[in-house]
C-alpha cells in the first residue's frame, strides 16, 4: 500500500510563492506517475500538472504554465510543486496523486486514472 502526504500549504499574498511537497511511502516513487490536482470550494477537482515516471515529461493546465513547476526526487521519495506568482484564483486544496502500472514516459491527466491520493494541503492566496 502506498501512502501520500502533502505539506507546504499556507496563506500567501498575491504574487508570492509556495513550495508543496508530496512524500510517498510504502513503495518506490519511481514506480508511479504522479500528479497534482486542486479543488476550490464549489468547484470540481482539476489537474494542475502531471509528471511521468521518467520525470522529464510534464503536462500543465494552461492557467499555471510559466508559474508552477513540478519536480520529483525518487531518491527522497518526494514530489514537489513550486508555485510562483500566485493569484487569488489559485486558492484551493491541493492533492497529490499516484498511478501504478504507468508507462515510463506517459502522463495521466484525469483524476480517475490515479490509484492513490493524499489528504490535501490548503493554499490560500489573498489579494
Buried (B, 14 or more C-beta within 10 A) or exposed (E): EBEBBBEBBEEBEEEBEBEBBBBBEEBEBBBBBBBBBBBBEEEEBBBBBBBBBBBEBBBBBEEBEEBBBBEBEBEEBBBBBBBBEBBEEBBBBBBBBBBEEBEEEBBBEEBEBBEBBBEBBEBBBEE
